[in-house]
């Protein structure tokens, strides 16, 4: 079964987990299904996979703590507005805990 995501925009959140490298395959599959993929990475995720890898896969700038810019649209407010859905993959135990309890 093939899923059609043509015209959809997905925000892929990559967290610091040994499974972070699998997010590359996730991004590739979303793109293959026709979606535009934008990536946001935690500082811990950058220890496992470089942002350059995701930029090459998605052909979009990657949002990191270091790359966030308020003089352009590469910031957490604007990137969230232009995406249809937000997927966190991998979702580390730390991220799940913070999400569950609403920690920033």
Jmol script that loads the backbone (N, CA, C; Angstrom):
load data "model"
ATOM      1  N   UNK A   1       0.841  -1.178   0.000  1.00  0.00           N
ATOM      2  CA  UNK A   1       0.000   0.000   0.000  1.00  0.00           C
ATOM      3  C   UNK A   1       0.889   1.245   0.000  1.00  0.00           C
ATOM      4  N   UNK A   2       0.616   2.153  -0.920  1.00  0.00           N
ATOM      5  CA  UNK A   2       1.398   3.380  -1.005  1.00  0.00           C
ATOM      6  C   UNK A   2       0.571   4.543  -0.482  1.00  0.00           C
ATOM      7  N   UNK A   3       1.179   5.339   0.372  1.00  0.00           N
ATOM      8  CA  UNK A   3       0.511   6.498   0.953  1.00  0.00           C
ATOM      9  C   UNK A   3       0.862   7.717   0.116  1.00  0.00           C
ATOM     10  N   UNK A   4      -0.127   8.542  -0.175  1.00  0.00           N
ATOM     11  CA  UNK A   4       0.084   9.754  -0.954  1.00  0.00           C
ATOM     12  C   UNK A   4       0.076  10.963  -0.023  1.00  0.00           C
ATOM     13  N   UNK A   5       1.215  11.607   0.101  1.00  0.00           N
ATOM     14  CA  UNK A   5       1.331  12.796   0.932  1.00  0.00           C
ATOM     15  C   UNK A   5       1.609  14.033   0.083  1.00  0.00           C
ATOM     16  N   UNK A   6       1.295  13.952  -1.191  1.00  0.00           N
ATOM     17  CA  UNK A   6       1.579  15.060  -2.107  1.00  0.00           C
ATOM     18  C   UNK A   6       0.917  16.345  -1.608  1.00  0.00           C
ATOM     19  N   UNK A   7       1.716  17.406  -1.546  1.00  0.00           N
ATOM     20  CA  UNK A   7       1.213  18.693  -1.096  1.00  0.00           C
ATOM     21  C   UNK A   7       1.211  18.875   0.411  1.00  0.00           C
ATOM     22  N   UNK A   8       1.569  17.857   1.153  1.00  0.00           N
ATOM     23  CA  UNK A   8       1.612  17.952   2.615  1.00  0.00           C
ATOM     24  C   UNK A   8       3.008  18.377   3.071  1.00  0.00           C
ATOM     25  N   UNK A   9       3.055  19.030   4.205  1.00  0.00           N
ATOM     26  CA  UNK A   9       4.312  19.478   4.778  1.00  0.00           C
ATOM     27  C   UNK A   9       4.433  18.888   6.175  1.00  0.00           C
ATOM     28  N   UNK A  10       5.538  18.187   6.418  1.00  0.00           N
ATOM     29  CA  UNK A  10       5.730  17.493   7.688  1.00  0.00           C
ATOM     30  C   UNK A  10       6.926  18.086   8.417  1.00  0.00           C
ATOM     31  N   UNK A  11       6.729  18.363   9.695  1.00  0.00           N
ATOM     32  CA  UNK A  11       7.814  18.799  10.563  1.00  0.00           C
ATOM     33  C   UNK A  11       8.300  17.576  11.329  1.00  0.00           C
ATOM     34  N   UNK A  12       9.543  17.193  11.098  1.00  0.00           N
ATOM     35  CA  UNK A  12      10.124  16.016  11.734  1.00  0.00           C
ATOM     36  C   UNK A  12      11.031  16.457  12.864  1.00  0.00           C
ATOM     37  N   UNK A  13      10.655  16.126  14.091  1.00  0.00           N
ATOM     38  CA  UNK A  13      11.463  16.437  15.266  1.00  0.00           C
ATOM     39  C   UNK A  13      12.372  15.266  15.578  1.00  0.00           C
ATOM     40  N   UNK A  14      13.671  15.515  15.617  1.00  0.00           N
ATOM     41  CA  UNK A  14      14.645  14.457  15.880  1.00  0.00           C
ATOM     42  C   UNK A  14      15.267  14.710  17.247  1.00  0.00           C
ATOM     43  N   UNK A  15      15.150  13.726  18.135  1.00  0.00           N
ATOM     44  CA  UNK A  15      15.670  13.867  19.496  1.00  0.00           C
ATOM     45  C   UNK A  15      16.929  13.033  19.679  1.00  0.00           C
ATOM     46  N   UNK A  16      17.605  13.260  20.787  1.00  0.00           N
ATOM     47  CA  UNK A  16      18.859  12.585  21.078  1.00  0.00           C
ATOM     48  C   UNK A  16      18.664  11.168  21.557  1.00  0.00           C
ATOM     49  N   UNK A  17      18.755  10.256  20.642  1.00  0.00           N
ATOM     50  CA  UNK A  17      18.618   8.840  20.933  1.00  0.00           C
ATOM     51  C   UNK A  17      19.540   8.103  19.979  1.00  0.00           C
ATOM     52  N   UNK A  18      19.983   6.941  20.349  1.00  0.00           N
ATOM     53  CA  UNK A  18      20.828   6.150  19.465  1.00  0.00           C
ATOM     54  C   UNK A  18      20.086   5.834  18.165  1.00  0.00           C
ATOM     55  N   UNK A  19      18.757   5.898  18.201  1.00  0.00           N
ATOM     56  CA  UNK A  19      17.932   5.634  17.016  1.00  0.00           C
ATOM     57  C   UNK A  19      17.784   6.847  16.109  1.00  0.00           C
ATOM     58  N   UNK A  20      18.461   7.939  16.388  1.00  0.00           N
ATOM     59  CA  UNK A  20      18.322   9.164  15.595  1.00  0.00           C
ATOM     60  C   UNK A  20      18.656   8.931  14.125  1.00  0.00           C
ATOM     61  N   UNK A  21      19.569   8.011  13.853  1.00  0.00           N
ATOM     62  CA  UNK A  21      19.924   7.746  12.459  1.00  0.00           C
ATOM     63  C   UNK A  21      18.743   7.201  11.659  1.00  0.00           C
ATOM     64  N   UNK A  22      17.793   6.563  12.330  1.00  0.00           N
ATOM     65  CA  UNK A  22      16.620   6.026  11.638  1.00  0.00           C
ATOM     66  C   UNK A  22      15.684   7.127  11.152  1.00  0.00           C
ATOM     67  N   UNK A  23      15.801   8.316  11.732  1.00  0.00           N
ATOM     68  CA  UNK A  23      14.986   9.449  11.286  1.00  0.00           C
ATOM     69  C   UNK A  23      15.331   9.833   9.851  1.00  0.00           C
ATOM     70  N   UNK A  24      16.537   9.516   9.405  1.00  0.00           N
ATOM     71  CA  UNK A  24      16.916   9.760   8.007  1.00  0.00           C
ATOM     72  C   UNK A  24      16.028   8.931   7.077  1.00  0.00           C
ATOM     73  N   UNK A  25      15.808   7.674   7.427  1.00  0.00           N
ATOM     74  CA  UNK A  25      14.918   6.819   6.630  1.00  0.00           C
ATOM     75  C   UNK A  25      13.479   7.319   6.688  1.00  0.00           C
ATOM     76  N   UNK A  26      13.067   7.786   7.849  1.00  0.00           N
ATOM     77  CA  UNK A  26      11.714   8.322   7.998  1.00  0.00           C
ATOM     78  C   UNK A  26      11.528   9.519   7.084  1.00  0.00           C
ATOM     79  N   UNK A  27      12.484  10.435   7.073  1.00  0.00           N
ATOM     80  CA  UNK A  27      12.413  11.608   6.199  1.00  0.00           C
ATOM     81  C   UNK A  27      12.373  11.185   4.735  1.00  0.00           C
ATOM     82  N   UNK A  28      13.206  10.229   4.375  1.00  0.00           N
ATOM     83  CA  UNK A  28      13.255   9.746   2.995  1.00  0.00           C
ATOM     84  C   UNK A  28      11.915   9.148   2.567  1.00  0.00           C
ATOM     85  N   UNK A  29      11.284   8.393   3.446  1.00  0.00           N
ATOM     86  CA  UNK A  29       9.987   7.776   3.111  1.00  0.00           C
ATOM     87  C   UNK A  29       8.888   8.828   2.968  1.00  0.00           C
ATOM     88  N   UNK A  30       8.904   9.854   3.819  1.00  0.00           N
ATOM     89  CA  UNK A  30       7.928  10.939   3.680  1.00  0.00           C
ATOM     90  C   UNK A  30       8.102  11.650   2.342  1.00  0.00           C
ATOM     91  N   UNK A  31       9.345  11.903   1.965  1.00  0.00           N
ATOM     92  CA  UNK A  31       9.618  12.571   0.691  1.00  0.00           C
ATOM     93  C   UNK A  31       9.189  11.690  -0.478  1.00  0.00           C
ATOM     94  N   UNK A  32       9.481  10.409  -0.389  1.00  0.00           N
ATOM     95  CA  UNK A  32       9.077   9.458  -1.439  1.00  0.00           C
ATOM     96  C   UNK A  32       7.562   9.444  -1.613  1.00  0.00           C
ATOM     97  N   UNK A  33       6.826   9.665  -0.516  1.00  0.00           N
ATOM     98  CA  UNK A  33       5.357   9.699  -0.567  1.00  0.00           C
ATOM     99  C   UNK A  33       4.837  11.051  -1.045  1.00  0.00           C
ATOM    100  N   UNK A  34       5.742  12.007  -1.322  1.00  0.00           N
ATOM    101  CA  UNK A  34       5.328  13.280  -1.890  1.00  0.00           C
ATOM    102  C   UNK A  34       5.310  14.456  -0.940  1.00  0.00           C
ATOM    103  N   UNK A  35       5.698  14.256   0.295  1.00  0.00           N
ATOM    104  CA  UNK A  35       5.641  15.331   1.289  1.00  0.00           C
ATOM    105  C   UNK A  35       6.886  16.214   1.231  1.00  0.00           C
ATOM    106  N   UNK A  36       6.710  17.423   1.683  1.00  0.00           N
ATOM    107  CA  UNK A  36       7.828  18.323   1.935  1.00  0.00           C
ATOM    108  C   UNK A  36       8.181  18.143   3.405  1.00  0.00           C
ATOM    109  N   UNK A  37       9.461  17.923   3.692  1.00  0.00           N
ATOM    110  CA  UNK A  37       9.873  17.620   5.062  1.00  0.00           C
ATOM    111  C   UNK A  37      10.795  18.717   5.586  1.00  0.00           C
ATOM    112  N   UNK A  38      10.462  19.210   6.767  1.00  0.00           N
ATOM    113  CA  UNK A  38      11.283  20.181   7.483  1.00  0.00           C
ATOM    114  C   UNK A  38      11.712  19.514   8.777  1.00  0.00           C
ATOM    115  N   UNK A  39      12.959  19.732   9.177  1.00  0.00           N
ATOM    116  CA  UNK A  39      13.508  19.031  10.339  1.00  0.00           C
ATOM    117  C   UNK A  39      13.902  20.022  11.425  1.00  0.00           C
ATOM    118  N   UNK A  40      13.569  19.670  12.652  1.00  0.00           N
ATOM    119  CA  UNK A  40      14.049  20.386  13.831  1.00  0.00           C
ATOM    120  C   UNK A  40      14.766  19.348  14.692  1.00  0.00           C
ATOM    121  N   UNK A  41      15.971  19.719  15.166  1.00  0.00           N
ATOM    122  CA  UNK A  41      16.800  18.779  15.920  1.00  0.00           C
ATOM    123  C   UNK A  41      17.166  19.344  17.284  1.00  0.00           C
ATOM    124  N   UNK A  42      17.176  18.487  18.277  1.00  0.00           N
ATOM    125  CA  UNK A  42      17.674  18.884  19.595  1.00  0.00           C
ATOM    126  C   UNK A  42      19.207  18.868  19.567  1.00  0.00           C
ATOM    127  N   UNK A  43      19.839  19.582  20.494  1.00  0.00           N
ATOM    128  CA  UNK A  43      21.300  19.521  20.560  1.00  0.00           C
ATOM    129  C   UNK A  43      21.819  18.088  20.756  1.00  0.00           C
ATOM    130  N   UNK A  44      21.082  17.290  21.497  1.00  0.00           N
ATOM    131  CA  UNK A  44      21.494  15.896  21.713  1.00  0.00           C
ATOM    132  C   UNK A  44      21.412  15.081  20.425  1.00  0.00           C
ATOM    133  N   UNK A  45      20.440  15.372  19.582  1.00  0.00           N
ATOM    134  CA  UNK A  45      20.304  14.654  18.314  1.00  0.00           C
ATOM    135  C   UNK A  45      21.488  14.926  17.402  1.00  0.00           C
ATOM    136  N   UNK A  46      22.033  16.143  17.484  1.00  0.00           N
ATOM    137  CA  UNK A  46      23.168  16.497  16.638  1.00  0.00           C
ATOM    138  C   UNK A  46      24.426  15.710  16.985  1.00  0.00           C
ATOM    139  N   UNK A  47      24.445  15.094  18.132  1.00  0.00           N
ATOM    140  CA  UNK A  47      25.582  14.239  18.500  1.00  0.00           C
ATOM    141  C   UNK A  47      25.544  12.925  17.733  1.00  0.00           C
ATOM    142  N   UNK A  48      24.373  12.539  17.250  1.00  0.00           N
ATOM    143  CA  UNK A  48      24.224  11.260  16.547  1.00  0.00           C
ATOM    144  C   UNK A  48      24.179  11.418  15.024  1.00  0.00           C
ATOM    145  N   UNK A  49      23.519  12.475  14.539  1.00  0.00           N
ATOM    146  CA  UNK A  49      23.373  12.714  13.097  1.00  0.00           C
ATOM    147  C   UNK A  49      23.574  14.202  12.852  1.00  0.00           C
ATOM    148  N   UNK A  50      24.324  14.534  11.829  1.00  0.00           N
ATOM    149  CA  UNK A  50      24.560  15.951  11.557  1.00  0.00           C
ATOM    150  C   UNK A  50      23.371  16.578  10.839  1.00  0.00           C
ATOM    151  N   UNK A  51      23.195  17.879  11.036  1.00  0.00           N
ATOM    152  CA  UNK A  51      22.102  18.568  10.356  1.00  0.00           C
ATOM    153  C   UNK A  51      22.336  18.584   8.855  1.00  0.00           C
ATOM    154  N   UNK A  52      23.578  18.519   8.423  1.00  0.00           N
ATOM    155  CA  UNK A  52      23.901  18.488   7.001  1.00  0.00           C
ATOM    156  C   UNK A  52      23.278  17.272   6.316  1.00  0.00           C
ATOM    157  N   UNK A  53      23.224  16.158   7.015  1.00  0.00           N
ATOM    158  CA  UNK A  53      22.597  14.947   6.466  1.00  0.00           C
ATOM    159  C   UNK A  53      21.128  15.211   6.152  1.00  0.00           C
ATOM    160  N   UNK A  54      20.410  15.827   7.083  1.00  0.00           N
ATOM    161  CA  UNK A  54      18.986  16.104   6.857  1.00  0.00           C
ATOM    162  C   UNK A  54      18.785  17.194   5.815  1.00  0.00           C
ATOM    163  N   UNK A  55      19.680  18.160   5.752  1.00  0.00           N
ATOM    164  CA  UNK A  55      19.566  19.202   4.735  1.00  0.00           C
ATOM    165  C   UNK A  55      19.742  18.615   3.343  1.00  0.00           C
ATOM    166  N   UNK A  56      20.656  17.664   3.202  1.00  0.00           N
ATOM    167  CA  UNK A  56      20.855  17.000   1.916  1.00  0.00           C
ATOM    168  C   UNK A  56      19.646  16.142   1.537  1.00  0.00           C
ATOM    169  N   UNK A  57      19.066  15.453   2.514  1.00  0.00           N
ATOM    170  CA  UNK A  57      17.899  14.601   2.247  1.00  0.00           C
ATOM    171  C   UNK A  57      16.646  15.400   1.899  1.00  0.00           C
ATOM    172  N   UNK A  58      16.402  16.467   2.654  1.00  0.00           N
ATOM    173  CA  UNK A  58      15.134  17.201   2.527  1.00  0.00           C
ATOM    174  C   UNK A  58      15.226  18.419   1.621  1.00  0.00           C
ATOM    175  N   UNK A  59      16.425  18.877   1.381  1.00  0.00           N
ATOM    176  CA  UNK A  59      16.671  20.116   0.616  1.00  0.00           C
ATOM    177  C   UNK A  59      16.032  21.331   1.293  1.00  0.00           C
ATOM    178  N   UNK A  60      15.931  21.263   2.613  1.00  0.00           N
ATOM    179  CA  UNK A  60      15.433  22.375   3.432  1.00  0.00           C
ATOM    180  C   UNK A  60      16.421  22.626   4.560  1.00  0.00           C
ATOM    181  N   UNK A  61      16.516  23.874   4.986  1.00  0.00           N
ATOM    182  CA  UNK A  61      17.371  24.202   6.123  1.00  0.00           C
ATOM    183  C   UNK A  61      16.828  23.523   7.377  1.00  0.00           C
ATOM    184  N   UNK A  62      17.726  23.064   8.217  1.00  0.00           N
ATOM    185  CA  UNK A  62      17.353  22.372   9.451  1.00  0.00           C
ATOM    186  C   UNK A  62      17.376  23.367  10.604  1.00  0.00           C
ATOM    187  N   UNK A  63      16.328  23.317  11.416  1.00  0.00           N
ATOM    188  CA  UNK A  63      16.232  24.181  12.585  1.00  0.00           C
ATOM    189  C   UNK A  63      16.906  23.508  13.774  1.00  0.00           C
ATOM    190  N   UNK A  64      17.920  24.185  14.297  1.00  0.00           N
ATOM    191  CA  UNK A  64      18.606  23.735  15.515  1.00  0.00           C
ATOM    192  C   UNK A  64      18.665  24.917  16.468  1.00  0.00           C
ATOM    193  N   UNK A  65      19.143  24.664  17.644  1.00  0.00           N
ATOM    194  CA  UNK A  65      19.294  25.745  18.617  1.00  0.00           C
ATOM    195  C   UNK A  65      20.234  26.823  18.069  1.00  0.00           C
ATOM    196  N   UNK A  66      21.257  26.408  17.346  1.00  0.00           N
ATOM    197  CA  UNK A  66      22.244  27.337  16.799  1.00  0.00           C
ATOM    198  C   UNK A  66      21.751  28.057  15.544  1.00  0.00           C
ATOM    199  N   UNK A  67      20.894  27.405  14.747  1.00  0.00           N
ATOM    200  CA  UNK A  67      20.486  27.995  13.465  1.00  0.00           C
ATOM    201  C   UNK A  67      19.219  28.842  13.541  1.00  0.00           C
ATOM    202  N   UNK A  68      18.540  28.831  14.689  1.00  0.00           N
ATOM    203  CA  UNK A  68      17.296  29.595  14.798  1.00  0.00           C
ATOM    204  C   UNK A  68      17.568  31.078  14.566  1.00  0.00           C
ATOM    205  N   UNK A  69      16.744  31.683  13.696  1.00  0.00           N
ATOM    206  CA  UNK A  69      16.945  33.085  13.328  1.00  0.00           C
ATOM    207  C   UNK A  69      15.607  33.815  13.333  1.00  0.00           C
ATOM    208  N   UNK A  70      15.568  34.945  14.004  1.00  0.00           N
ATOM    209  CA  UNK A  70      14.347  35.744  14.029  1.00  0.00           C
ATOM    210  C   UNK A  70      14.312  36.758  12.892  1.00  0.00           C
ATOM    211  N   UNK A  71      15.387  36.828  12.117  1.00  0.00           N
ATOM    212  CA  UNK A  71      15.396  37.722  10.960  1.00  0.00           C
ATOM    213  C   UNK A  71      15.014  36.978   9.684  1.00  0.00           C
ATOM    214  N   UNK A  72      14.708  35.693   9.799  1.00  0.00           N
ATOM    215  CA  UNK A  72      14.239  34.890   8.668  1.00  0.00           C
ATOM    216  C   UNK A  72      13.088  34.007   9.148  1.00  0.00           C
ATOM    217  N   UNK A  73      12.653  33.101   8.297  1.00  0.00           N
ATOM    218  CA  UNK A  73      11.558  32.202   8.683  1.00  0.00           C
ATOM    219  C   UNK A  73      12.070  30.912   9.318  1.00  0.00           C
ATOM    220  N   UNK A  74      13.372  30.830   9.587  1.00  0.00           N
ATOM    221  CA  UNK A  74      13.927  29.636  10.228  1.00  0.00           C
ATOM    222  C   UNK A  74      13.899  29.816  11.748  1.00  0.00           C
ATOM    223  N   UNK A  75      12.676  29.753  12.286  1.00  0.00           N
ATOM    224  CA  UNK A  75      12.479  29.819  13.735  1.00  0.00           C
ATOM    225  C   UNK A  75      11.302  28.924  14.096  1.00  0.00           C
ATOM    226  N   UNK A  76      11.176  28.607  15.370  1.00  0.00           N
ATOM    227  CA  UNK A  76      10.189  27.607  15.775  1.00  0.00           C
ATOM    228  C   UNK A  76       8.744  28.059  15.572  1.00  0.00           C
ATOM    229  N   UNK A  77       8.486  29.334  15.509  1.00  0.00           N
ATOM    230  CA  UNK A  77       7.114  29.813  15.277  1.00  0.00           C
ATOM    231  C   UNK A  77       6.733  29.636  13.808  1.00  0.00           C
ATOM    232  N   UNK A  78       7.552  30.170  12.922  1.00  0.00           N
ATOM    233  CA  UNK A  78       7.240  30.124  11.488  1.00  0.00           C
ATOM    234  C   UNK A  78       7.265  28.715  10.910  1.00  0.00           C
ATOM    235  N   UNK A  79       8.208  27.895  11.343  1.00  0.00           N
ATOM    236  CA  UNK A  79       8.285  26.541  10.789  1.00  0.00           C
ATOM    237  C   UNK A  79       7.060  25.721  11.200  1.00  0.00           C
ATOM    238  N   UNK A  80       6.567  25.945  12.395  1.00  0.00           N
ATOM    239  CA  UNK A  80       5.364  25.244  12.842  1.00  0.00           C
ATOM    240  C   UNK A  80       4.119  25.665  12.088  1.00  0.00           C
ATOM    241  N   UNK A  81       4.051  26.933  11.686  1.00  0.00           N
ATOM    242  CA  UNK A  81       2.890  27.442  10.950  1.00  0.00           C
ATOM    243  C   UNK A  81       2.782  26.867   9.547  1.00  0.00           C
ATOM    244  N   UNK A  82       3.918  26.567   8.914  1.00  0.00           N
ATOM    245  CA  UNK A  82       3.840  26.119   7.524  1.00  0.00           C
ATOM    246  C   UNK A  82       3.770  24.603   7.371  1.00  0.00           C
ATOM    247  N   UNK A  83       3.747  23.877   8.476  1.00  0.00           N
ATOM    248  CA  UNK A  83       3.676  22.418   8.412  1.00  0.00           C
ATOM    249  C   UNK A  83       2.294  21.918   8.813  1.00  0.00           C
ATOM    250  N   UNK A  84       1.882  20.826   8.174  1.00  0.00           N
ATOM    251  CA  UNK A  84       0.569  20.236   8.446  1.00  0.00           C
ATOM    252  C   UNK A  84       0.565  19.355   9.684  1.00  0.00           C
ATOM    253  N   UNK A  85       1.682  18.713   9.954  1.00  0.00           N
ATOM    254  CA  UNK A  85       1.747  17.806  11.097  1.00  0.00           C
ATOM    255  C   UNK A  85       3.170  17.785  11.659  1.00  0.00           C
ATOM    256  N   UNK A  86       3.277  17.369  12.910  1.00  0.00           N
ATOM    257  CA  UNK A  86       4.562  17.298  13.608  1.00  0.00           C
ATOM    258  C   UNK A  86       4.768  15.860  14.062  1.00  0.00           C
ATOM    259  N   UNK A  87       5.873  15.272  13.628  1.00  0.00           N
ATOM    260  CA  UNK A  87       6.211  13.900  13.986  1.00  0.00           C
ATOM    261  C   UNK A  87       7.528  13.923  14.746  1.00  0.00           C
ATOM    262  N   UNK A  88       7.567  13.315  15.923  1.00  0.00           N
ATOM    263  CA  UNK A  88       8.811  13.203  16.675  1.00  0.00           C
ATOM    264  C   UNK A  88       9.314  11.770  16.518  1.00  0.00           C
ATOM    265  N   UNK A  89      10.476  11.658  15.880  1.00  0.00           N
ATOM    266  CA  UNK A  89      11.031  10.325  15.634  1.00  0.00           C
ATOM    267  C   UNK A  89      12.548  10.407  15.586  1.00  0.00           C
ATOM    268  N   UNK A  90      13.250   9.787  16.448  1.00  0.00           N
ATOM    269  CA  UNK A  90      12.756   8.971  17.552  1.00  0.00           C
ATOM    270  C   UNK A  90      12.322   9.846  18.721  1.00  0.00           C
ATOM    271  N   UNK A  91      11.407   9.363  19.476  1.00  0.00           N
ATOM    272  CA  UNK A  91      10.952  10.060  20.677  1.00  0.00           C
ATOM    273  C   UNK A  91      11.663   9.409  21.868  1.00  0.00           C
ATOM    274  N   UNK A  92      12.695  10.073  22.341  1.00  0.00           N
ATOM    275  CA  UNK A  92      13.459   9.521  23.465  1.00  0.00           C
ATOM    276  C   UNK A  92      12.588   9.504  24.725  1.00  0.00           C
ATOM    277  N   UNK A  93      12.998   8.723  25.700  1.00  0.00           N
ATOM    278  CA  UNK A  93      12.261   8.656  26.968  1.00  0.00           C
ATOM    279  C   UNK A  93      12.205  10.036  27.617  1.00  0.00           C
ATOM    280  N   UNK A  94      13.276  10.794  27.507  1.00  0.00           N
ATOM    281  CA  UNK A  94      13.323  12.134  28.071  1.00  0.00           C
ATOM    282  C   UNK A  94      12.287  13.038  27.399  1.00  0.00           C
ATOM    283  N   UNK A  95      12.208  12.964  26.077  1.00  0.00           N
ATOM    284  CA  UNK A  95      11.238  13.786  25.336  1.00  0.00           C
ATOM    285  C   UNK A  95       9.808  13.380  25.663  1.00  0.00           C
ATOM    286  N   UNK A  96       9.546  12.092  25.732  1.00  0.00           N
ATOM    287  CA  UNK A  96       8.198  11.627  26.090  1.00  0.00           C
ATOM    288  C   UNK A  96       7.806  12.126  27.483  1.00  0.00           C
ATOM    289  N   UNK A  97       8.730  12.082  28.419  1.00  0.00           N
ATOM    290  CA  UNK A  97       8.468  12.545  29.776  1.00  0.00           C
ATOM    291  C   UNK A  97       8.180  14.050  29.791  1.00  0.00           C
ATOM    292  N   UNK A  98       8.991  14.825  29.077  1.00  0.00           N
ATOM    293  CA  UNK A  98       8.777  16.273  29.020  1.00  0.00           C
ATOM    294  C   UNK A  98       7.437  16.607  28.367  1.00  0.00           C
ATOM    295  N   UNK A  99       7.073  15.886  27.334  1.00  0.00           N
ATOM    296  CA  UNK A  99       5.803  16.105  26.650  1.00  0.00           C
ATOM    297  C   UNK A  99       4.632  15.759  27.565  1.00  0.00           C
ATOM    298  N   UNK A 100       4.728  14.637  28.244  1.00  0.00           N
ATOM    299  CA  UNK A 100       3.667  14.177  29.135  1.00  0.00           C
ATOM    300  C   UNK A 100       3.389  15.187  30.250  1.00  0.00           C
ATOM    301  N   UNK A 101       4.455  15.735  30.831  1.00  0.00           N
ATOM    302  CA  UNK A 101       4.297  16.632  31.977  1.00  0.00           C
ATOM    303  C   UNK A 101       4.367  18.105  31.617  1.00  0.00           C
ATOM    304  N   UNK A 102       4.494  18.423  30.330  1.00  0.00           N
ATOM    305  CA  UNK A 102       4.474  19.811  29.875  1.00  0.00           C
ATOM    306  C   UNK A 102       5.701  20.618  30.245  1.00  0.00           C
ATOM    307  N   UNK A 103       6.852  19.957  30.372  1.00  0.00           N
ATOM    308  CA  UNK A 103       8.080  20.680  30.685  1.00  0.00           C
ATOM    309  C   UNK A 103       8.634  21.335  29.425  1.00  0.00           C
ATOM    310  N   UNK A 104       9.182  22.520  29.580  1.00  0.00           N
ATOM    311  CA  UNK A 104       9.792  23.223  28.436  1.00  0.00           C
ATOM    312  C   UNK A 104      11.267  22.929  28.381  1.00  0.00           C
TER     313      UNK A 104
END
end "model"
wireframe off; spacefill off
backbone 0.3
color backbone group
